[in-house]
Amino acid sequence: MPRRRPRGTSVRRMARARVDRLWEMACECEDPTLAKRYISIARRVAQKARIKIPRDIKRRICKKCNSVLIPGKNCRVRMRTNRSSHITVTCFTCGAIRRYYVRRQC
């Protein structure tokens, strides 16, 4: 029977550090295909270690094509107020649309 790898805090800490490093490499990279590769590796590392990718990183990755979203360069960001206030991000690479709802501050 194979031994199970412990899923303690040290494994998750190392996975978090690797995800952060892969994110930095993807942002610095000039080649979009290489950046997509870094993002897919980061997602697999997070999935294997059962950690969440931070919200600020997750919102800057296209869920459909794994490209790094840079406003004005490969995505469009719009603030909409119909129905309820939300931010719409459209990826120019694959055409995917994501909506992030904004709560009103009282």
Helices and strands as residue ranges (DSSP letters): H 9-28, H 32-49, H 55-58, E 75-80, E 86-91, E 97-101
